[in-house]
């Protein structure tokens, strides 16, 4: 992410994890540091401040290690009902297209006046993931859970990738984990979804693994 403005150090390129949920608290932090919108006399700072799941990028510049884990969510699109339309598949996001849809090569040969059913998403393509980032740990580190992607789908399907060993996510290693390890991942993702505010969420996300004794 690129950022420019008051209080941002010129020419700085920190290796810091920032998210879109950090944009609003950053804008407010910059405004407050610039003297805009200070609380009225008698109003406490804690009453004046808003609570965000993200945090100011300025604070992350000072403490880049403050975040090494974050939540990823996606809600799949799909019609919850069926219909007589042959392209309206239940729990799918589909519609008809004709040859006018192609704007660049290669343009598929669709005869004039004909159309085809095009599906782009499904309702069960809904998932919640935890992405943990730590590029400082050697790639040959044994048994660490420091740089991974774990995803839980609404269908009950799970994915786990060790990004030290598999940076392109080519091999789902969920089936190789012990049952107590799987349970810990699933419990963590549930708690991360329910946390509120940067302090609470960040303490949880940055906490280590080990309740199972196998991490």
C-alpha positions as CSV (number, residue, x, y, z in Angstrom):
1,X,0.0,0.0,0.0
2,X,1.2,3.5,-0.8
3,X,0.6,6.4,1.6
4,X,1.6,10.0,1.5
5,X,0.8,13.0,3.7
6,X,1.5,14.6,7.0
7,X,3.4,12.5,9.5
8,X,4.4,9.8,7.0
9,X,8.2,9.6,6.6
10,X,9.3,10.5,3.1
11,X,10.9,7.6,1.1
12,X,10.1,5.0,3.8
13,X,9.4,1.4,2.6
14,X,8.7,-0.6,5.7
15,X,7.9,-4.3,5.5
16,X,4.7,-3.9,7.5
17,X,1.4,-5.7,7.2
18,X,-1.4,-3.1,6.6
19,X,-5.1,-3.8,5.8
20,X,-8.0,-1.9,4.3
21,X,-9.5,-1.7,7.9
22,X,-6.5,0.5,8.7
23,X,-7.5,3.3,6.3
24,X,-10.2,4.9,8.5
25,X,-8.2,4.9,11.8
26,X,-5.2,6.3,9.8
27,X,-7.1,9.2,8.4
28,X,-8.5,10.1,11.9
29,X,-5.0,9.7,13.5
30,X,-3.4,12.0,10.9
31,X,-6.2,14.6,11.4
32,X,-5.8,14.5,15.1
33,X,-2.0,14.8,14.9
34,X,-2.5,17.8,12.6
35,X,-4.8,19.5,15.1
36,X,-8.1,18.9,13.4
37,X,-11.1,18.0,15.5
38,X,-9.7,18.0,18.9
39,X,-12.1,17.1,21.7
40,X,-13.9,20.0,23.4
41,X,-12.9,21.0,27.0
42,X,-14.2,18.5,29.5
43,X,-14.5,15.6,27.0
44,X,-12.2,12.7,27.8
45,X,-10.0,11.3,25.1
46,X,-11.3,7.8,25.5
47,X,-14.9,9.1,25.0
48,X,-13.8,11.0,21.9
49,X,-12.0,8.1,20.3
50,X,-13.7,5.6,18.0
51,X,-13.0,1.8,18.2
52,X,-11.8,0.1,15.0
53,X,-10.7,-3.4,14.3
54,X,-7.8,-1.8,12.4
55,X,-5.2,0.7,13.6
56,X,-3.4,3.7,12.3
57,X,-0.6,3.0,9.9
58,X,1.5,5.5,11.7
59,X,1.5,3.3,14.8
60,X,2.4,0.3,12.6
61,X,5.4,2.2,11.2
62,X,6.7,2.6,14.8
63,X,6.0,-1.0,15.7
64,X,5.9,-3.2,12.5
65,X,5.8,-6.4,14.6
66,X,2.5,-5.3,16.1
67,X,0.6,-7.4,13.6
68,X,1.6,-10.7,12.2
69,X,-1.8,-12.3,11.7
70,X,-5.1,-11.2,10.2
71,X,-8.5,-12.3,9.1
72,X,-9.7,-12.9,5.5
73,X,-13.4,-13.3,4.8
74,X,-15.4,-13.8,1.6
75,X,-19.1,-14.4,1.1
76,X,-19.9,-16.4,-2.0
77,X,-22.7,-15.1,-4.3
78,X,-25.6,-17.3,-5.2
79,X,-29.3,-17.4,-5.6
80,X,-31.1,-19.0,-2.7
81,X,-34.0,-20.1,-4.8
82,X,-34.6,-22.0,-8.0
83,X,-36.6,-20.9,-11.0
84,X,-37.7,-21.9,-14.4
85,X,-34.8,-20.0,-16.0
86,X,-32.4,-22.7,-17.2
87,X,-29.4,-20.5,-16.3
88,X,-30.6,-19.7,-12.7
89,X,-29.0,-22.6,-10.8
90,X,-29.9,-22.7,-7.2
91,X,-27.1,-21.4,-4.9
92,X,-25.1,-20.3,-8.0
93,X,-24.4,-16.8,-9.4
94,X,-25.2,-17.2,-13.1
95,X,-26.5,-15.2,-16.0
96,X,-26.7,-15.3,-19.8
97,X,-24.1,-13.7,-22.1
98,X,-23.8,-13.3,-25.8
99,X,-20.9,-12.5,-28.2
100,X,-21.0,-8.8,-27.2
101,X,-19.3,-9.7,-23.8
102,X,-15.9,-10.2,-25.4
103,X,-13.9,-7.0,-25.6
104,X,-10.4,-8.4,-26.1
105,X,-8.9,-11.4,-27.8
106,X,-9.4,-14.3,-27.8
107,X,-13.0,-13.7,-28.7
108,X,-15.0,-17.0,-28.5
109,X,-17.1,-17.8,-31.6
110,X,-20.7,-17.3,-30.4
111,X,-23.1,-17.1,-33.3
112,X,-25.2,-14.0,-33.6
113,X,-28.4,-14.2,-31.6
114,X,-27.2,-17.1,-29.4
115,X,-26.2,-16.9,-25.8
116,X,-24.6,-19.1,-23.2
117,X,-25.0,-19.6,-19.4
118,X,-22.1,-18.1,-17.5
119,X,-21.5,-18.9,-13.8
120,X,-19.0,-16.9,-11.7
121,X,-19.6,-17.9,-8.1
122,X,-21.5,-20.2,-5.8
123,X,-23.0,-19.7,-2.3
124,X,-20.8,-22.4,-0.7
125,X,-17.7,-20.5,-1.9
126,X,-17.9,-18.7,1.5
127,X,-14.9,-18.9,3.6
128,X,-13.0,-17.4,6.6
129,X,-9.2,-17.6,6.7
130,X,-6.4,-16.7,9.1
131,X,-3.2,-15.5,7.3
132,X,-0.2,-15.6,9.6
133,X,2.9,-13.7,8.3
134,X,6.5,-14.2,9.4
135,X,9.1,-14.1,6.7
136,X,12.0,-13.9,9.1
137,X,11.8,-17.6,10.1
138,X,14.0,-19.8,7.9
139,X,12.3,-21.8,5.2
140,X,13.8,-25.0,6.7
141,X,12.5,-24.3,10.2
142,X,10.9,-27.6,11.5
143,X,7.5,-27.8,12.9
144,X,6.7,-24.0,13.0
145,X,3.3,-22.5,12.4
146,X,4.5,-19.0,11.6
147,X,3.8,-18.4,8.0
148,X,0.6,-20.1,6.9
149,X,-2.9,-19.7,5.4
150,X,-5.8,-21.6,7.0
151,X,-9.3,-21.4,5.5
152,X,-12.6,-22.8,6.7
153,X,-15.4,-23.0,4.1
154,X,-19.1,-22.9,4.9
155,X,-19.4,-26.3,3.3
156,X,-17.1,-27.8,5.9
157,X,-14.1,-28.0,3.7
158,X,-10.8,-26.8,5.1
159,X,-7.4,-25.8,3.7
160,X,-4.0,-25.4,5.3
161,X,-0.9,-24.3,3.5
162,X,2.6,-23.9,5.0
163,X,3.8,-20.9,3.0
164,X,7.5,-21.5,4.0
165,X,7.5,-24.7,2.1
166,X,4.6,-24.1,-0.4
167,X,4.4,-20.4,-1.2
168,X,2.1,-21.0,-4.3
169,X,-0.4,-23.0,-2.2
170,X,-0.2,-26.1,-4.4
171,X,-0.7,-28.7,-1.8
172,X,-3.4,-28.7,0.8
173,X,-1.9,-30.1,4.0
174,X,-5.0,-30.1,6.2
175,X,-5.2,-33.8,6.1
176,X,-1.7,-34.2,7.5
177,X,-2.5,-32.3,10.8
178,X,-3.3,-34.0,14.0
179,X,-6.9,-33.8,15.2
180,X,-6.0,-31.5,18.2
181,X,-4.1,-29.2,15.8
182,X,-7.2,-29.0,13.6
183,X,-9.4,-28.2,16.6
184,X,-7.1,-25.4,17.6
185,X,-7.2,-23.8,14.1
186,X,-10.9,-24.0,14.1
187,X,-11.3,-22.5,17.6
188,X,-8.9,-19.7,16.7
189,X,-10.8,-18.7,13.5
190,X,-14.0,-18.6,15.5
191,X,-12.5,-16.3,18.1
192,X,-10.9,-14.1,15.6
193,X,-14.3,-13.6,13.8
194,X,-15.9,-12.6,17.1
195,X,-13.3,-10.2,18.5
196,X,-13.9,-6.5,18.6
197,X,-11.4,-3.6,18.4
198,X,-7.7,-3.7,17.4
199,X,-6.4,-4.3,20.9
200,X,-8.6,-7.4,21.5
201,X,-8.2,-8.8,18.0
202,X,-4.5,-8.2,17.8
203,X,-3.7,-9.9,21.1
204,X,-5.6,-12.9,19.9
205,X,-4.1,-12.9,16.4
206,X,-0.6,-12.5,17.6
207,X,-0.8,-15.1,20.3
208,X,1.1,-18.3,19.7
209,X,-0.1,-21.8,19.1
210,X,0.3,-24.5,21.7
211,X,-2.9,-25.3,23.6
212,X,-2.8,-28.7,22.1
213,X,0.8,-29.2,23.1
214,X,1.6,-30.3,19.5
215,X,2.7,-26.9,18.1
